[in-house]
Amino acid sequence: MARSIAFREALREAMNEEMRRDDRVFLMGEEVAEYNGAYKVSQGMLDEFGPKRVIDTPISELGFTGVAVGAAQSGLRPIVEYMTWNFAVLALDQIFTMRPVLDWARYKTPVRGLFMCSNGTHPGNGLTGASGANAAKEIIHELR
């Protein structure tokens, strides 16, 4: 029988499964550790994996995305969580320009990472995101 769970719980289960399976996988983003994630996607992960694998970042999307790209070049498997899609726009140069260039021009192997954002509702806060048009829509972009 199929079970029904919230999308954030499915994301958490998938991240936990990968982090248990592979020590190279780590999570970074604003409020993902101490606060358990802005949308509670990373709830409990700091307790299980510790501060070296669940990392709170400063408010600097371009900077921590660059760190993730560099970590991926070194063979690590970063998961980057952005609070909202409109914040991730600040890091698009790293995601869509630098990662592919470094991927094939220098390393000749895939530079892999997961960059995920949400755009939707948050209990008590109403609509969030740049437009609020797609309330409750989760956006995930996996680099393959």
N, C-alpha and C positions, 0 to 999 in steps of 0.2 A: 504494500500500500504506500502510495506517495505521501510525503509529508509536506506541509506548507510552512515555510519560514520567511521571515523578512529578508529582503535583499541584502541588507547589511550583515545579517547573521550568516548568509551564504558566503559573502565575501570574507567574513572573519574565519569561517570554517576552512575555506580554501587557503587563506594565508597561513593559518595555523598548520594545516596539513603540509604545505610546502616548507614552512620553517622547521617543522619537525623532521622532515625528510632530508633537507639539504641545509647544512650549516652556512652556506654561502648566501642564503636569502636573508635579507633584513628589510625593515620598514622604517621609513623616515618621512617626516612632514610636520606641519604645525599642529601642536597639541595631540599628537598620536600616542604619546607615552603617558605622562602624568595625568592628563585630562581624559585619557581613553578615546581620543578622537573626537572631533567636533560633532560627528554624527554617531559616535560610539561604535564605529566599525572595528576599532582596535581594542575594544574593552577586554581587559585581562591579559593582554599580550605582554605588557611590560613585566608583570609578575612572573609569567612563564619563561620569557626569553631574555629578560634583563635589558639594561640600558645600552649595551653594545649592539643589540640587534633591533631594538625599538627606540628610535632616536627622535626626540623633539628638535625641531629646527627653528631658527629665527624666521621672522617674516622677510624672506628673501627668496622668492620662488626661482628666479634665475640662478641664484647662487647654489641652492641645494639641489637643483636639477642638474647643474654642472657637476656637482659632487657625485650624483648618482650615475651620470654618464661616465665619469672617470672610474668609478667603482666597477661598473659593468665592463669597461675596457680591461680591467685587472682581473676579470673572471668572477666577480661577485654578482649577485642577483638582487639588485635593489627593487623595492616596491616604494614608489613615491605617492603619497596621498596629498592632494591639494584640497583645501577647504571647499572651494567652488571652482567651476570651470572658468569663470572670468579671471580668477587669480592665476590659473594655469597658462592663460594667454601670455603672461609676462615671461614664461619660460619656453615659448614655442621655438625660439631660435636654437636652444639647446636640444630640444626634442626632434625637430624636423630638419635642422640644418647640420649641427655639429655631430650628432649621433650617427646619421648615415654616412657623412663624409669620413669620419674616423673609422666607422665600421668597415668600409670597403677599401678606402684609399690607403690606409696604413696597416690595418690588422688583418684584412682579408678573411675575417671570421665575423659572425654576427655579434653585435653588442646588444645584449638582451637586458630588458628591464620592463617593469610594469608601471605605467603612469595612470593613476585613476583620480577621478574627481566626481563630485556630486553636484547636482543642481536641482533643487526642489524645495520641499517643505521641511521645516524643523519645528517640532512641537513648541508652541508658545511664541514663535517668532514669525509665523506666517510664511510668505514666499521669500525665498532667497535666490541669489544668483543675479546675473546682469539684467535679465528681463523678467524672470519669474514665470515665463510663459509655459514651461514644461514642468510644472510642479510634480514632484515625486519621480522624475526621470533620473536615473543614474547613468553616468557616462563613464565607460572604461575604454581605454585605448591601450592595447597590448602591442608592444613592439616585437615583431618576429624576425 
